């Protein structure tokens, strides 16, 4: 006798056929998202630089990456 999964027939069908019954639509265009993430209080969107997000770094003469100011 096989194992029982505890899923209803409809739930198993939805999983097997990659369907869900929650949410509404979606988008494949990042700019159309209504809840974009933030980094250091700045929305992650557009053509921002690390400085726009308050992330600063420099490379020393010997090639070492220095994170922070100066």
mmCIF file of the N, C-alpha and C atoms, coordinates in Angstrom:
data_MODEL
# 
_entry.id   MODEL 
# 
loop_
_atom_site.group_PDB 
_atom_site.id 
_atom_site.type_symbol 
_atom_site.label_atom_id 
_atom_site.label_alt_id 
_atom_site.label_comp_id 
_atom_site.label_asym_id 
_atom_site.label_entity_id 
_atom_site.label_seq_id 
_atom_site.pdbx_PDB_ins_code 
_atom_site.Cartn_x 
_atom_site.Cartn_y 
_atom_site.Cartn_z 
_atom_site.occupancy 
_atom_site.B_iso_or_equiv 
_atom_site.pdbx_formal_charge 
_atom_site.auth_seq_id 
_atom_site.auth_comp_id 
_atom_site.auth_asym_id 
_atom_site.auth_atom_id 
_atom_site.pdbx_PDB_model_num 
ATOM 1   N N  . UNK A 1 1  ? 0.841  -1.172 0.000   1.00 0.00 ? 1  UNK A N  1 
ATOM 2   C CA . UNK A 1 1  ? 0.000  0.000  0.000   1.00 0.00 ? 1  UNK A CA 1 
ATOM 3   C C  . UNK A 1 1  ? 0.889  1.240  0.000   1.00 0.00 ? 1  UNK A C  1 
ATOM 4   N N  . UNK A 1 2  ? 0.533  2.280  -0.798  1.00 0.00 ? 2  UNK A N  1 
ATOM 5   C CA . UNK A 1 2  ? 1.348  3.484  -0.915  1.00 0.00 ? 2  UNK A CA 1 
ATOM 6   C C  . UNK A 1 2  ? 1.169  4.441  0.248   1.00 0.00 ? 2  UNK A C  1 
ATOM 7   N N  . UNK A 1 3  ? 2.086  5.362  0.366   1.00 0.00 ? 3  UNK A N  1 
ATOM 8   C CA . UNK A 1 3  ? 2.005  6.385  1.409   1.00 0.00 ? 3  UNK A CA 1 
ATOM 9   C C  . UNK A 1 3  ? 0.948  7.412  1.064   1.00 0.00 ? 3  UNK A C  1 
ATOM 10  N N  . UNK A 1 4  ? 0.322  7.959  2.063   1.00 0.00 ? 4  UNK A N  1 
ATOM 11  C CA . UNK A 1 4  ? -0.628 9.036  1.841   1.00 0.00 ? 4  UNK A CA 1 
ATOM 12  C C  . UNK A 1 4  ? 0.078  10.360 2.108   1.00 0.00 ? 4  UNK A C  1 
ATOM 13  N N  . UNK A 1 5  ? -0.191 11.331 1.247   1.00 0.00 ? 5  UNK A N  1 
ATOM 14  C CA . UNK A 1 5  ? 0.497  12.603 1.365   1.00 0.00 ? 5  UNK A CA 1 
ATOM 15  C C  . UNK A 1 5  ? -0.237 13.608 2.226   1.00 0.00 ? 5  UNK A C  1 
ATOM 16  N N  . UNK A 1 6  ? -1.530 13.419 2.457   1.00 0.00 ? 6  UNK A N  1 
ATOM 17  C CA . UNK A 1 6  ? -2.298 14.395 3.192   1.00 0.00 ? 6  UNK A CA 1 
ATOM 18  C C  . UNK A 1 6  ? -2.821 15.517 2.312   1.00 0.00 ? 6  UNK A C  1 
ATOM 19  N N  . UNK A 1 7  ? -2.554 15.454 1.020   1.00 0.00 ? 7  UNK A N  1 
ATOM 20  C CA . UNK A 1 7  ? -3.042 16.456 0.077   1.00 0.00 ? 7  UNK A CA 1 
ATOM 21  C C  . UNK A 1 7  ? -4.373 16.015 -0.505  1.00 0.00 ? 7  UNK A C  1 
ATOM 22  N N  . UNK A 1 8  ? -5.215 16.985 -0.812  1.00 0.00 ? 8  UNK A N  1 
ATOM 23  C CA . UNK A 1 8  ? -6.442 16.656 -1.534  1.00 0.00 ? 8  UNK A CA 1 
ATOM 24  C C  . UNK A 1 8  ? -6.069 16.405 -2.989  1.00 0.00 ? 8  UNK A C  1 
ATOM 25  N N  . UNK A 1 9  ? -6.978 15.822 -3.710  1.00 0.00 ? 9  UNK A N  1 
ATOM 26  C CA . UNK A 1 9  ? -6.730 15.584 -5.131  1.00 0.00 ? 9  UNK A CA 1 
ATOM 27  C C  . UNK A 1 9  ? -6.473 16.882 -5.884  1.00 0.00 ? 9  UNK A C  1 
ATOM 28  N N  . UNK A 1 10 ? -7.233 17.939 -5.551  1.00 0.00 ? 10 UNK A N  1 
ATOM 29  C CA . UNK A 1 10 ? -7.049 19.229 -6.212  1.00 0.00 ? 10 UNK A CA 1 
ATOM 30  C C  . UNK A 1 10 ? -5.682 19.832 -5.895  1.00 0.00 ? 10 UNK A C  1 
ATOM 31  N N  . UNK A 1 11 ? -5.235 19.704 -4.636  1.00 0.00 ? 11 UNK A N  1 
ATOM 32  C CA . UNK A 1 11 ? -3.923 20.239 -4.254  1.00 0.00 ? 11 UNK A CA 1 
ATOM 33  C C  . UNK A 1 11 ? -2.805 19.500 -4.986  1.00 0.00 ? 11 UNK A C  1 
ATOM 34  N N  . UNK A 1 12 ? -2.919 18.189 -5.052  1.00 0.00 ? 12 UNK A N  1 
ATOM 35  C CA . UNK A 1 12 ? -1.906 17.403 -5.755  1.00 0.00 ? 12 UNK A CA 1 
ATOM 36  C C  . UNK A 1 12 ? -1.877 17.765 -7.239  1.00 0.00 ? 12 UNK A C  1 
ATOM 37  N N  . UNK A 1 13 ? -3.053 17.930 -7.828  1.00 0.00 ? 13 UNK A N  1 
ATOM 38  C CA . UNK A 1 13 ? -3.131 18.312 -9.245  1.00 0.00 ? 13 UNK A CA 1 
ATOM 39  C C  . UNK A 1 13 ? -2.466 19.674 -9.471  1.00 0.00 ? 13 UNK A C  1 
ATOM 40  N N  . UNK A 1 14 ? -2.759 20.636 -8.587  1.00 0.00 ? 14 UNK A N  1 
ATOM 41  C CA . UNK A 1 14 ? -2.188 21.976 -8.715  1.00 0.00 ? 14 UNK A CA 1 
ATOM 42  C C  . UNK A 1 14 ? -0.668 21.934 -8.619  1.00 0.00 ? 14 UNK A C  1 
ATOM 43  N N  . UNK A 1 15 ? -0.135 21.139 -7.699  1.00 0.00 ? 15 UNK A N  1 
ATOM 44  C CA . UNK A 1 15 ? 1.326  21.021 -7.553  1.00 0.00 ? 15 UNK A CA 1 
ATOM 45  C C  . UNK A 1 15 ? 1.922  20.378 -8.794  1.00 0.00 ? 15 UNK A C  1 
ATOM 46  N N  . UNK A 1 16 ? 1.324  19.303 -9.255  1.00 0.00 ? 16 UNK A N  1 
ATOM 47  C CA . UNK A 1 16 ? 1.852  18.604 -10.419 1.00 0.00 ? 16 UNK A CA 1 
ATOM 48  C C  . UNK A 1 16 ? 1.782  19.451 -11.687 1.00 0.00 ? 16 UNK A C  1 
ATOM 49  N N  . UNK A 1 17 ? 0.811  20.324 -11.757 1.00 0.00 ? 17 UNK A N  1 
ATOM 50  C CA . UNK A 1 17 ? 0.631  21.151 -12.951 1.00 0.00 ? 17 UNK A CA 1 
ATOM 51  C C  . UNK A 1 17 ? 1.063  22.587 -12.718 1.00 0.00 ? 17 UNK A C  1 
ATOM 52  N N  . UNK A 1 18 ? 1.843  22.822 -11.626 1.00 0.00 ? 18 UNK A N  1 
ATOM 53  C CA . UNK A 1 18 ? 2.463  24.103 -11.325 1.00 0.00 ? 18 UNK A CA 1 
ATOM 54  C C  . UNK A 1 18 ? 1.447  25.240 -11.302 1.00 0.00 ? 18 UNK A C  1 
ATOM 55  N N  . UNK A 1 19 ? 0.348  25.023 -10.625 1.00 0.00 ? 19 UNK A N  1 
ATOM 56  C CA . UNK A 1 19 ? -0.674 26.049 -10.505 1.00 0.00 ? 19 UNK A CA 1 
ATOM 57  C C  . UNK A 1 19 ? -0.835 26.394 -9.030  1.00 0.00 ? 19 UNK A C  1 
ATOM 58  N N  . UNK A 1 20 ? -1.318 27.606 -8.765  1.00 0.00 ? 20 UNK A N  1 
ATOM 59  C CA . UNK A 1 20 ? -1.668 27.947 -7.396  1.00 0.00 ? 20 UNK A CA 1 
ATOM 60  C C  . UNK A 1 20 ? -2.979 28.705 -7.411  1.00 0.00 ? 20 UNK A C  1 
ATOM 61  N N  . UNK A 1 21 ? -3.592 28.788 -6.274  1.00 0.00 ? 21 UNK A N  1 
ATOM 62  C CA . UNK A 1 21 ? -4.871 29.473 -6.205  1.00 0.00 ? 21 UNK A CA 1 
ATOM 63  C C  . UNK A 1 21 ? -4.781 30.776 -5.437  1.00 0.00 ? 21 UNK A C  1 
ATOM 64  N N  . UNK A 1 22 ? -3.575 31.267 -5.226  1.00 0.00 ? 22 UNK A N  1 
ATOM 65  C CA . UNK A 1 22 ? -3.410 32.516 -4.484  1.00 0.00 ? 22 UNK A CA 1 
ATOM 66  C C  . UNK A 1 22 ? -2.787 33.582 -5.358  1.00 0.00 ? 22 UNK A C  1 
ATOM 67  N N  . UNK A 1 23 ? -2.833 34.792 -4.899  1.00 0.00 ? 23 UNK A N  1 
ATOM 68  C CA . UNK A 1 23 ? -2.219 35.893 -5.619  1.00 0.00 ? 23 UNK A CA 1 
ATOM 69  C C  . UNK A 1 23 ? -3.004 36.277 -6.848  1.00 0.00 ? 23 UNK A C  1 
ATOM 70  N N  . UNK A 1 24 ? -2.505 37.289 -7.494  1.00 0.00 ? 24 UNK A N  1 
ATOM 71  C CA . UNK A 1 24 ? -3.182 37.734 -8.706  1.00 0.00 ? 24 UNK A CA 1 
ATOM 72  C C  . UNK A 1 24 ? -2.142 38.145 -9.732  1.00 0.00 ? 24 UNK A C  1 
ATOM 73  N N  . UNK A 1 25 ? -2.037 37.377 -10.768 1.00 0.00 ? 25 UNK A N  1 
ATOM 74  C CA . UNK A 1 25 ? -1.140 37.718 -11.869 1.00 0.00 ? 25 UNK A CA 1 
ATOM 75  C C  . UNK A 1 25 ? 0.302  37.831 -11.448 1.00 0.00 ? 25 UNK A C  1 
ATOM 76  N N  . UNK A 1 26 ? 0.961  38.777 -12.037 1.00 0.00 ? 26 UNK A N  1 
ATOM 77  C CA . UNK A 1 26 ? 2.361  39.005 -11.786 1.00 0.00 ? 26 UNK A CA 1 
ATOM 78  C C  . UNK A 1 26 ? 2.919  39.813 -12.932 1.00 0.00 ? 26 UNK A C  1 
ATOM 79  N N  . UNK A 1 27 ? 4.206  40.019 -12.912 1.00 0.00 ? 27 UNK A N  1 
ATOM 80  C CA . UNK A 1 27 ? 4.835  40.751 -13.995 1.00 0.00 ? 27 UNK A CA 1 
ATOM 81  C C  . UNK A 1 27 ? 6.216  40.191 -14.241 1.00 0.00 ? 27 UNK A C  1 
ATOM 82  N N  . UNK A 1 28 ? 6.658  40.296 -15.451 1.00 0.00 ? 28 UNK A N  1 
ATOM 83  C CA . UNK A 1 28 ? 8.030  39.920 -15.778 1.00 0.00 ? 28 UNK A CA 1 
ATOM 84  C C  . UNK A 1 28 ? 8.863  41.182 -15.969 1.00 0.00 ? 28 UNK A C  1 
ATOM 85  N N  . UNK A 1 29 ? 8.263  42.353 -15.675 1.00 0.00 ? 29 UNK A N  1 
ATOM 86  C CA . UNK A 1 29 ? 8.959  43.633 -15.798 1.00 0.00 ? 29 UNK A CA 1 
ATOM 87  C C  . UNK A 1 29 ? 9.237  44.168 -14.406 1.00 0.00 ? 29 UNK A C  1 
ATOM 88  N N  . UNK A 1 30 ? 10.506 44.171 -14.009 1.00 0.00 ? 30 UNK A N  1 
ATOM 89  C CA . UNK A 1 30 ? 10.902 44.587 -12.664 1.00 0.00 ? 30 UNK A CA 1 
ATOM 90  C C  . UNK A 1 30 ? 10.389 45.983 -12.331 1.00 0.00 ? 30 UNK A C  1 
ATOM 91  N N  . UNK A 1 31 ? 10.417 46.890 -13.287 1.00 0.00 ? 31 UNK A N  1 
ATOM 92  C CA . UNK A 1 31 ? 9.998  48.265 -13.032 1.00 0.00 ? 31 UNK A CA 1 
ATOM 93  C C  . UNK A 1 31 ? 8.519  48.382 -12.709 1.00 0.00 ? 31 UNK A C  1 
ATOM 94  N N  . UNK A 1 32 ? 7.729  47.375 -13.030 1.00 0.00 ? 32 UNK A N  1 
ATOM 95  C CA . UNK A 1 32 ? 6.303  47.400 -12.736 1.00 0.00 ? 32 UNK A CA 1 
ATOM 96  C C  . UNK A 1 32 ? 5.958  46.814 -11.365 1.00 0.00 ? 32 UNK A C  1 
ATOM 97  N N  . UNK A 1 33 ? 6.958  46.323 -10.638 1.00 0.00 ? 33 UNK A N  1 
ATOM 98  C CA . UNK A 1 33 ? 6.686  45.769 -9.314  1.00 0.00 ? 33 UNK A CA 1 
ATOM 99  C C  . UNK A 1 33 ? 6.143  46.853 -8.398  1.00 0.00 ? 33 UNK A C  1 
ATOM 100 N N  . UNK A 1 34 ? 5.192  46.501 -7.562  1.00 0.00 ? 34 UNK A N  1 
ATOM 101 C CA . UNK A 1 34 ? 4.608  47.488 -6.653  1.00 0.00 ? 34 UNK A CA 1 
ATOM 102 C C  . UNK A 1 34 ? 5.290  47.503 -5.296  1.00 0.00 ? 34 UNK A C  1 
ATOM 103 N N  . UNK A 1 35 ? 6.161  46.552 -5.022  1.00 0.00 ? 35 UNK A N  1 
ATOM 104 C CA . UNK A 1 35 ? 6.811  46.468 -3.720  1.00 0.00 ? 35 UNK A CA 1 
ATOM 105 C C  . UNK A 1 35 ? 8.296  46.161 -3.909  1.00 0.00 ? 35 UNK A C  1 
ATOM 106 N N  . UNK A 1 36 ? 9.019  47.098 -4.512  1.00 0.00 ? 36 UNK A N  1 
ATOM 107 C CA . UNK A 1 36 ? 10.444 46.882 -4.785  1.00 0.00 ? 36 UNK A CA 1 
ATOM 108 C C  . UNK A 1 36 ? 11.244 46.885 -3.477  1.00 0.00 ? 36 UNK A C  1 
ATOM 109 N N  . UNK A 1 37 ? 12.338 46.160 -3.439  1.00 0.00 ? 37 UNK A N  1 
ATOM 110 C CA . UNK A 1 37 ? 13.184 46.139 -2.238  1.00 0.00 ? 37 UNK A CA 1 
ATOM 111 C C  . UNK A 1 37 ? 13.973 47.440 -2.087  1.00 0.00 ? 37 UNK A C  1 
ATOM 112 N N  . UNK A 1 38 ? 14.448 47.679 -0.872  1.00 0.00 ? 38 UNK A N  1 
ATOM 113 C CA . UNK A 1 38 ? 15.255 48.853 -0.556  1.00 0.00 ? 38 UNK A CA 1 
ATOM 114 C C  . UNK A 1 38 ? 16.603 48.407 -0.024  1.00 0.00 ? 38 UNK A C  1 
ATOM 115 N N  . UNK A 1 39 ? 17.626 49.210 -0.262  1.00 0.00 ? 39 UNK A N  1 
ATOM 116 C CA . UNK A 1 39 ? 18.965 48.985 0.266   1.00 0.00 ? 39 UNK A CA 1 
ATOM 117 C C  . UNK A 1 39 ? 19.406 50.281 0.909   1.00 0.00 ? 39 UNK A C  1 
ATOM 118 N N  . UNK A 1 40 ? 19.691 50.245 2.198   1.00 0.00 ? 40 UNK A N  1 
ATOM 119 C CA . UNK A 1 40 ? 20.061 51.450 2.953   1.00 0.00 ? 40 UNK A CA 1 
ATOM 120 C C  . UNK A 1 40 ? 19.023 52.556 2.772   1.00 0.00 ? 40 UNK A C  1 
ATOM 121 N N  . UNK A 1 41 ? 17.754 52.194 2.717   1.00 0.00 ? 41 UNK A N  1 
ATOM 122 C CA . UNK A 1 41 ? 16.675 53.162 2.627   1.00 0.00 ? 41 UNK A CA 1 
ATOM 123 C C  . UNK A 1 41 ? 16.403 53.702 1.236   1.00 0.00 ? 41 UNK A C  1 
ATOM 124 N N  . UNK A 1 42 ? 17.079 53.181 0.223   1.00 0.00 ? 42 UNK A N  1 
ATOM 125 C CA . UNK A 1 42 ? 16.906 53.647 -1.156  1.00 0.00 ? 42 UNK A CA 1 
ATOM 126 C C  . UNK A 1 42 ? 16.312 52.515 -1.986  1.00 0.00 ? 42 UNK A C  1 
ATOM 127 N N  . UNK A 1 43 ? 15.226 52.823 -2.717  1.00 0.00 ? 43 UNK A N  1 
ATOM 128 C CA . UNK A 1 43 ? 14.591 51.807 -3.557  1.00 0.00 ? 43 UNK A CA 1 
ATOM 129 C C  . UNK A 1 43 ? 15.566 51.305 -4.613  1.00 0.00 ? 43 UNK A C  1 
ATOM 130 N N  . UNK A 1 44 ? 15.629 49.992 -4.773  1.00 0.00 ? 44 UNK A N  1 
ATOM 131 C CA . UNK A 1 44 ? 16.500 49.388 -5.777  1.00 0.00 ? 44 UNK A CA 1 
ATOM 132 C C  . UNK A 1 44 ? 15.774 49.438 -7.113  1.00 0.00 ? 44 UNK A C  1 
ATOM 133 N N  . UNK A 1 45 ? 16.139 50.414 -7.921  1.00 0.00 ? 45 UNK A N  1 
ATOM 134 C CA . UNK A 1 45 ? 15.525 50.579 -9.241  1.00 0.00 ? 45 UNK A CA 1 
ATOM 135 C C  . UNK A 1 45 ? 16.378 51.527 -10.063 1.00 0.00 ? 45 UNK A C  1 
ATOM 136 N N  . UNK A 1 46 ? 16.176 51.491 -11.369 1.00 0.00 ? 46 UNK A N  1 
ATOM 137 C CA . UNK A 1 46 ? 16.885 52.407 -12.253 1.00 0.00 ? 46 UNK A CA 1 
ATOM 138 C C  . UNK A 1 46 ? 18.364 52.107 -12.373 1.00 0.00 ? 46 UNK A C  1 
ATOM 139 N N  . UNK A 1 47 ? 19.099 53.136 -12.733 1.00 0.00 ? 47 UNK A N  1 
ATOM 140 C CA . UNK A 1 47 ? 20.545 52.996 -12.983 1.00 0.00 ? 47 UNK A CA 1 
ATOM 141 C C  . UNK A 1 47 ? 21.335 53.670 -11.871 1.00 0.00 ? 47 UNK A C  1 
ATOM 142 N N  . UNK A 1 48 ? 21.167 53.172 -10.678 1.00 0.00 ? 48 UNK A N  1 
ATOM 143 C CA . UNK A 1 48 ? 21.856 53.761 -9.530  1.00 0.00 ? 48 UNK A CA 1 
ATOM 144 C C  . UNK A 1 48 ? 23.263 53.187 -9.400  1.00 0.00 ? 48 UNK A C  1 
ATOM 145 N N  . UNK A 1 49 ? 24.105 53.957 -8.751  1.00 0.00 ? 49 UNK A N  1 
ATOM 146 C CA . UNK A 1 49 ? 25.468 53.504 -8.460  1.00 0.00 ? 49 UNK A CA 1 
ATOM 147 C C  . UNK A 1 49 ? 25.541 53.044 -7.014  1.00 0.00 ? 49 UNK A C  1 
ATOM 148 N N  . UNK A 1 50 ? 26.654 52.446 -6.630  1.00 0.00 ? 50 UNK A N  1 
ATOM 149 C CA . UNK A 1 50 ? 26.822 52.043 -5.234  1.00 0.00 ? 50 UNK A CA 1 
ATOM 150 C C  . UNK A 1 50 ? 26.742 53.256 -4.313  1.00 0.00 ? 50 UNK A C  1 
ATOM 151 N N  . UNK A 1 51 ? 27.239 54.401 -4.765  1.00 0.00 ? 51 UNK A N  1 
ATOM 152 C CA . UNK A 1 51 ? 27.175 55.621 -3.963  1.00 0.00 ? 51 UNK A CA 1 
ATOM 153 C C  . UNK A 1 51 ? 25.742 56.063 -3.694  1.00 0.00 ? 51 UNK A C  1 
ATOM 154 N N  . UNK A 1 52 ? 24.851 55.842 -4.657  1.00 0.00 ? 52 UNK A N  1 
ATOM 155 C CA . UNK A 1 52 ? 23.443 56.183 -4.454  1.00 0.00 ? 52 UNK A CA 1 
ATOM 156 C C  . UNK A 1 52 ? 22.840 55.405 -3.285  1.00 0.00 ? 52 UNK A C  1 
ATOM 157 N N  . UNK A 1 53 ? 23.388 54.220 -3.024  1.00 0.00 ? 53 UNK A N  1 
ATOM 158 C CA . UNK A 1 53 ? 22.906 53.384 -1.924  1.00 0.00 ? 53 UNK A CA 1 
ATOM 159 C C  . UNK A 1 53 ? 23.734 53.571 -0.658  1.00 0.00 ? 53 UNK A C  1 
ATOM 160 N N  . UNK A 1 54 ? 24.658 54.524 -0.670  1.00 0.00 ? 54 UNK A N  1 
ATOM 161 C CA . UNK A 1 54 ? 25.494 54.773 0.498   1.00 0.00 ? 54 UNK A CA 1 
ATOM 162 C C  . UNK A 1 54 ? 26.583 53.743 0.689   1.00 0.00 ? 54 UNK A C  1 
ATOM 163 N N  . UNK A 1 55 ? 26.981 53.093 -0.396  1.00 0.00 ? 55 UNK A N  1 
ATOM 164 C CA . UNK A 1 55 ? 28.046 52.087 -0.338  1.00 0.00 ? 55 UNK A CA 1 
ATOM 165 C C  . UNK A 1 55 ? 29.263 52.674 -1.051  1.00 0.00 ? 55 UNK A C  1 
ATOM 166 N N  . UNK A 1 56 ? 30.330 52.870 -0.313  1.00 0.00 ? 56 UNK A N  1 
ATOM 167 C CA . UNK A 1 56 ? 31.521 53.496 -0.879  1.00 0.00 ? 56 UNK A CA 1 
ATOM 168 C C  . UNK A 1 56 ? 32.707 52.557 -0.748  1.00 0.00 ? 56 UNK A C  1 
ATOM 169 N N  . UNK A 1 57 ? 33.548 52.568 -1.759  1.00 0.00 ? 57 UNK A N  1 
ATOM 170 C CA . UNK A 1 57 ? 34.738 51.743 -1.725  1.00 0.00 ? 57 UNK A CA 1 
ATOM 171 C C  . UNK A 1 57 ? 35.818 52.391 -2.575  1.00 0.00 ? 57 UNK A C  1 
ATOM 172 N N  . UNK A 1 58 ? 37.026 51.953 -2.358  1.00 0.00 ? 58 UNK A N  1 
ATOM 173 C CA . UNK A 1 58 ? 38.144 52.418 -3.173  1.00 0.00 ? 58 UNK A CA 1 
ATOM 174 C C  . UNK A 1 58 ? 39.140 51.274 -3.299  1.00 0.00 ? 58 UNK A C  1 
ATOM 175 N N  . UNK A 1 59 ? 40.041 51.424 -4.230  1.00 0.00 ? 59 UNK A N  1 
ATOM 176 C CA . UNK A 1 59 ? 41.092 50.437 -4.431  1.00 0.00 ? 59 UNK A CA 1 
ATOM 177 C C  . UNK A 1 59 ? 42.409 51.119 -4.133  1.00 0.00 ? 59 UNK A C  1 
ATOM 178 N N  . UNK A 1 60 ? 43.181 50.533 -3.233  1.00 0.00 ? 60 UNK A N  1 
ATOM 179 C CA . UNK A 1 60 ? 44.468 51.114 -2.865  1.00 0.00 ? 60 UNK A CA 1 
ATOM 180 C C  . UNK A 1 60 ? 45.488 50.865 -3.964  1.00 0.00 ? 60 UNK A C  1 
ATOM 181 N N  . UNK A 1 61 ? 46.643 51.506 -3.850  1.00 0.00 ? 61 UNK A N  1 
ATOM 182 C CA . UNK A 1 61 ? 47.703 51.355 -4.850  1.00 0.00 ? 61 UNK A CA 1 
ATOM 183 C C  . UNK A 1 61 ? 48.150 49.906 -5.020  1.00 0.00 ? 61 UNK A C  1 
ATOM 184 N N  . UNK A 1 62 ? 48.046 49.109 -3.946  1.00 0.00 ? 62 UNK A N  1 
ATOM 185 C CA . UNK A 1 62 ? 48.466 47.708 -4.056  1.00 0.00 ? 62 UNK A CA 1 
ATOM 186 C C  . UNK A 1 62 ? 47.323 46.800 -4.509  1.00 0.00 ? 62 UNK A C  1 
ATOM 187 N N  . UNK A 1 63 ? 46.164 47.385 -4.875  1.00 0.00 ? 63 UNK A N  1 
ATOM 188 C CA . UNK A 1 63 ? 45.050 46.608 -5.409  1.00 0.00 ? 63 UNK A CA 1 
ATOM 189 C C  . UNK A 1 63 ? 44.074 46.092 -4.373  1.00 0.00 ? 63 UNK A C  1 
ATOM 190 N N  . UNK A 1 64 ? 44.237 46.510 -3.128  1.00 0.00 ? 64 UNK A N  1 
ATOM 191 C CA . UNK A 1 64 ? 43.348 46.064 -2.067  1.00 0.00 ? 64 UNK A CA 1 
ATOM 192 C C  . UNK A 1 64 ? 42.046 46.870 -2.134  1.00 0.00 ? 64 UNK A C  1 
ATOM 193 N N  . UNK A 1 65 ? 40.932 46.174 -2.002  1.00 0.00 ? 65 UNK A N  1 
ATOM 194 C CA . UNK A 1 65 ? 39.635 46.820 -1.991  1.00 0.00 ? 65 UNK A CA 1 
ATOM 195 C C  . UNK A 1 65 ? 39.359 47.318 -0.575  1.00 0.00 ? 65 UNK A C  1 
ATOM 196 N N  . UNK A 1 66 ? 39.098 48.609 -0.460  1.00 0.00 ? 66 UNK A N  1 
ATOM 197 C CA . UNK A 1 66 ? 38.805 49.222 0.824   1.00 0.00 ? 66 UNK A CA 1 
ATOM 198 C C  . UNK A 1 66 ? 37.353 49.661 0.817   1.00 0.00 ? 66 UNK A C  1 
ATOM 199 N N  . UNK A 1 67 ? 36.572 49.137 1.748   1.00 0.00 ? 67 UNK A N  1 
ATOM 200 C CA . UNK A 1 67 ? 35.144 49.456 1.809   1.00 0.00 ? 67 UNK A CA 1 
ATOM 201 C C  . UNK A 1 67 ? 34.951 50.519 2.889   1.00 0.00 ? 67 UNK A C  1 
ATOM 202 N N  . UNK A 1 68 ? 34.173 51.541 2.549   1.00 0.00 ? 68 UNK A N  1 
ATOM 203 C CA . UNK A 1 68 ? 33.933 52.659 3.462   1.00 0.00 ? 68 UNK A CA 1 
ATOM 204 C C  . UNK A 1 68 ? 34.481 53.933 2.842   1.00 0.00 ? 68 UNK A C  1 
ATOM 205 N N  . UNK A 1 69 ? 34.557 54.968 3.620   1.00 0.00 ? 69 UNK A N  1 
ATOM 206 C CA . UNK A 1 69 ? 35.054 56.255 3.129   1.00 0.00 ? 69 UNK A CA 1 
ATOM 207 C C  . UNK A 1 69 ? 36.559 56.303 3.001   1.00 0.00 ? 69 UNK A C  1 
ATOM 208 N N  . UNK A 1 70 ? 37.027 57.483 2.618   1.00 0.00 ? 70 UNK A N  1 
ATOM 209 C CA . UNK A 1 70 ? 38.473 57.760 2.452   1.00 0.00 ? 70 UNK A CA 1 
ATOM 210 C C  . UNK A 1 70 ? 39.090 56.857 1.433   1.00 0.00 ? 70 UNK A C  1 
# 
